[in-house]
Amino acid sequence: MALVALLIAASSALIAGAAFKYSRWGQGFDMVDFHLPVWGTLHGKFLLVSRYNFTDTFMGLDVALGFLPALPFYALIPSAYTLIVLQAVLMVSAAIPVFLIARERIGNPWAGVAFSAAYLLYPTTQFMTLAGPFQPRIPGLVLFFWAFFFLIRKQLWPYLICLFLAMLSRSDAALVVVAFGMVAALRRERWPFAVWPLLVGLVYFYAALTYITPRFYDPSFQPAQVSLPFDLHRDYNDLWPCGLSPQACYYIHLGGSLPEIAKNILTHPVEIFFFVFQPAKLVYLALMLGTLLFLPLLAPRELLLVAPIFAINLLSDRVYQYVITEQYQILAIPGVVIAAIYGGAWLWERPWLRRFDGKWLLLGMLLVIGLLNIPLKNPVISAFRNPESAARVAIMERMKAEIPPDAVVAATSFLGPHLLPREELYYIPGGKMHHQIDEAEYAFLDTRASAIQGRGIVEALQNDPRWQLIDAEDDLLLFRRIE
């Protein structure tokens, strides 16, 4: 009953925060990228994306079949709120395998409840739940927790099935599958538990980036096949999306292909060390581990499950990948939480701690984890404390109503999510591989948006005779192209 009450309370709080955030226009353009593929698939356009000029499907960015579980629910109730609720419920449901894993390892159902609560209070869990839905990695997160439960129960087929389905969520999930194989080997499980995840995960990851994603580029787009010298100062924006795939191009500072990247990492160990362990990245690691009281460090074998995600984030020069508030941490959560369970179990088995009541230790752990949400600006609380004003939202809604539902629109980040569903919605300010404002019929801008400051975008629209300002109020501008 305690676990059920916990799940209900967590679901209610997370759904309320996420729904309120969306209702006050607090979601950024990422929500367009994760809502549109679901809507588009149900309307005959498989995993539709619209902001890029080199592909019209998410498959041209990454192999991400994790969107598909949302389809039946969205088909029944086609609303952004459906995706919000589904994302929160999925995240909360992972507390069930967390409970089972902790109970199995520690042998106490209250320990299972405590670690389920720790997972739900973990700041990164909450940030990921309130990220723009529907995140395709989240089904993978849930499946990885179940896969580990089946691993410790030595149930081969449920374990392999969970890993296979999780691998399909996004291509980086395949690296977590490889890590599962390594952990199974270290646990000295039967060979199928280790060998199949290792082989299938590596083959799938290479195939996804090398062969599958490029097949979904627009026929007119020919990505640059590059072989460049190792240069940690190279900016991927100068070449993106180049080479194998957009995902691989984020690491163009390391090399132009997967073998080249691997070779350069091995042959430049000193440069890589200082690149990986720069101050901002050390803060990231401290937050990911410290918000679970560094318990994961006491279980290095289980912490290996998070090694691939930490590696790809630390090897990146994109700041979004090494902060705890962005989607790139979703697949890190299973490994960190499982390692925290095993680290906590190891610690509490020490003789000098046995004289303390285990329940008080668990309560203390939860209290500290909960309190850490305060300085980190818990996203649920922030959603209610810092909303867009109701008056300004009313203005946004009024301007939105002036845009025909089938028009091609370009919009700044926080305006975009509420302009769906429509087939073509472009991002302002965009980039060279994005559709440009002049390709749109309407331009909807919030002049307070940080991304457009100092770019002259507003001035260019105001001075361009092809664009007519049809509405303006409270730093919100709506233009219509009259050419």
Long-range contacts (C-beta under 8 A, 24 or more apart in sequence): 2-110, 2-113, 3-95, 3-96, 3-99, 3-112, 3-113, 3-116, 6-95, 6-113, 6-116, 6-117, 6-120, 7-92, 7-93, 7-95, 7-96, 10-92, 10-95, 10-120, 11-88, 11-89, 11-92, 13-380, 14-88, 14-91, 14-92, 14-126, 14-129, 14-130, 14-380, 15-84, 15-85, 15-88, 15-89, 16-380, 17-130, 17-379, 17-380, 17-381, 17-383, 17-384, 18-84, 18-87, 18-88, 18-129, 18-130, 18-133, 18-383, 19-81, 19-84, 19-85, 20-383, 20-384, 20-387, 21-130, 21-379, 21-383, 21-387, 22-80, 22-81, 22-84, 22-417, 23-393, 24-383, 24-387, 24-388, 24-390, 24-393, 25-388, 25-393, 25-396, 25-414, 25-415, 25-417, 25-418, 26-383, 26-387, 26-388, 26-414, 27-132, 27-414, 27-417, 28-132, 28-413, 28-414, 28-416, 28-417, 29-411, 29-412, 29-413, 29-414, 29-416, 29-417, 29-427, 30-131, 30-132, 30-327, 31-80, 31-132, 31-133, 31-416, 31-417, 32-132, 32-416, 32-417, 32-419, 32-420, 32-425, 32-427, 33-58, 33-132, 34-67, 34-83, 34-132, 34-133, 34-134, 34-135, 34-136, 35-80, 35-83, 35-132, 35-133, 35-134, 35-417, 35-420, 35-421, 36-420, 36-421, 36-425, 37-64, 37-67, 38-67, 38-70, 38-71, 38-74, 38-83, 38-134, 39-74, 39-78, 39-420, 39-421, 40-423, 41-67, 41-68, 41-71, 42-71, 42-74, 42-75, 42-78, 43-421, 45-423, 48-423, 50-423, 50-424, 50-425, 50-426, 50-435, 51-425, 51-426, 51-427, 51-430, 51-434, 51-435, 52-433, 52-434, 52-435, 53-218, 53-221, 53-433, 53-434, 53-435, 54-217, 54-218, 54-221, 54-223, 54-241, 54-433, 55-216, 55-217, 55-218, 55-221, 56-218, 57-216, 59-212, 59-213, 59-215, 59-216, 60-213, 60-216, 60-217, 60-218, 60-246, 61-213, 61-241, 61-245, 61-246, 61-247, 62-170, 62-171, 62-208, 62-213, 62-245, 62-246, 62-247, 63-168, 63-170, 63-171, 63-208, 63-212, 63-213, 64-136, 64-169, 64-170, 64-171, 65-136, 65-168, 65-169, 66-135, 66-136, 66-137, 66-138, 66-139, 66-140, 66-168, 66-169, 66-170, 66-173, 67-134, 67-136, 69-139, 70-134, 78-421, 80-133, 80-417, 80-420, 83-133, 83-134, 84-133, 86-133, 86-134, 87-129, 87-133, 87-134, 87-135, 87-138, 88-129, 90-138, 90-139, 90-141, 90-142, 91-125, 91-128, 91-129, 91-138, 91-141, 91-142, 92-120, 92-129, 93-142, 94-119, 94-141, 94-142, 94-145, 94-334, 95-119, 95-120, 97-142, 97-145, 97-146, 97-148, 97-149, 98-145, 98-337, 98-341, 100-149, 101-145, 101-148, 101-149, 101-152, 101-338, 101-341, 102-341, 102-345, 104-149, 104-152, 104-153, 105-152, 105-341, 105-342, 105-345, 106-341, 106-344, 106-345, 106-348, 108-358, 110-358, 110-359, 110-362, 111-345, 111-358, 111-362, 114-362, 114-363, 114-365, 114-366, 115-337, 115-340, 115-341, 115-344, 117-366, 118-292, 118-337, 118-340, 118-365, 118-366, 118-369, 119-333, 119-337, 121-366, 121-369, 121-370, 121-373, 122-291, 122-292, 122-333, 122-336, 122-337, 122-369, 123-287, 123-291, 123-324, 123-372, 123-373, 123-376, 123-378, 124-287, 124-288, 124-291, 124-324, 124-329, 124-332, 124-333, 124-336, 125-333, 126-373, 126-378, 126-379, 126-380, 127-324, 127-325, 127-326, 127-329, 127-379, 128-327, 128-329, 128-330, 128-333, 129-379, 130-379, 130-380, 130-383, 131-326, 131-327, 131-330, 132-327, 132-417, 135-327, 135-330, 136-169, 136-170, 137-169, 137-170, 137-172, 137-173, 137-327, 137-330, 137-331, 138-169, 138-330, 139-165, 139-166, 139-169, 140-166, 140-167, 140-168, 140-169, 140-170, 140-173, 140-176, 140-330, 140-331, 141-330, 141-331, 141-333, 141-334, 143-169, 144-173, 144-176, 144-180, 144-305, 144-331, 144-334, 144-335, 145-334, 145-337, 145-338, 147-180, 148-180, 148-305, 148-334, 148-338, 151-180, 151-183, 151-184, 151-187, 151-189, 151-193, 154-189, 154-190, 154-193, 156-190, 156-192, 156-193, 159-193, 160-192, 160-196, 160-197, 163-197, 163-201, 164-200, 167-200, 167-201, 167-204, 170-331, 171-204, 171-205, 171-208, 171-209, 171-213, 171-247, 172-205, 172-247, 172-308, 172-309, 172-312, 172-331, 173-331, 174-201, 174-202, 174-204, 174-205, 174-208, 175-201, 175-205, 175-308, 175-309, 175-312, 176-201, 176-305, 176-308, 176-309, 176-331, 176-334, 176-335, 177-201, 177-204, 178-202, 178-205, 178-308, 179-304, 179-305, 179-306, 179-307, 179-308, 179-335, 180-305, 182-304, 183-301, 183-302, 183-304, 183-305, 186-301, 186-304, 187-301, 206-258, 208-245, 209-244, 209-245, 209-247, 209-248, 209-258, 210-244, 210-245, 210-258, 213-244, 213-245, 213-246, 213-247, 214-244, 214-245, 225-256, 226-252, 226-256, 227-255, 227-256, 227-257, 227-260, 228-252, 228-255, 228-256, 230-254, 230-255, 230-264, 230-267, 230-268, 230-271, 232-271, 232-275, 232-317, 235-317, 236-317, 236-318, 237-431, 240-433, 241-433, 250-316, 250-318, 251-315, 251-316, 253-317, 254-315, 265-315, 272-315, 275-315, 276-314, 276-315, 277-314, 280-319, 280-322, 281-314, 281-322, 284-313, 284-314, 284-322, 284-323, 284-324, 285-310, 285-314, 287-324, 287-376, 288-324, 288-329, 288-332, 288-336, 289-336, 290-372, 291-324, 291-369, 291-372, 291-376, 292-336, 292-337, 292-340, 292-369, 293-340, 293-365, 293-368, 293-369, 295-339, 295-340, 295-341, 295-343, 295-344, 295-347, 296-335, 296-336, 296-339, 296-340, 296-343, 297-339, 297-343, 298-339, 298-342, 298-343, 298-344, 298-346, 298-347, 299-338, 299-339, 299-340, 299-341, 299-342, 299-343, 299-346, 300-339, 301-342, 302-335, 302-338, 302-339, 302-341, 302-342, 302-343, 303-335, 303-336, 303-339, 303-343, 304-335, 305-334, 305-335, 305-338, 305-339, 306-332, 306-334, 306-335, 306-336, 306-339, 307-335, 309-335, 324-376, 325-379, 388-414, 391-474, 392-474, 392-476, 395-473, 395-474, 395-476, 396-476, 398-471, 399-444, 399-471, 399-473, 399-476, 399-478, 400-444, 402-470, 402-471, 402-478, 403-442, 403-444, 403-478, 407-441, 407-442, 408-439, 408-440, 408-441, 408-442, 409-440, 409-441, 409-442, 409-443, 409-444, 410-435, 410-436, 410-437, 410-439, 410-440, 410-442, 410-443, 410-444, 411-443, 411-444, 411-445, 412-444, 412-445, 412-446, 412-449, 412-451, 412-452, 413-449, 413-451, 414-446, 414-449, 415-444, 415-445, 415-446, 419-444, 428-452, 428-457, 429-455, 429-457, 437-461, 438-466, 438-481, 440-481, 441-480, 441-481, 442-478, 442-479, 442-480, 442-481, 443-467, 443-477, 443-478, 443-479, 443-481, 444-476, 444-477, 444-478, 444-479, 445-476, 445-477, 445-478, 445-479, 446-475, 446-476, 447-475, 447-476, 447-477, 448-475
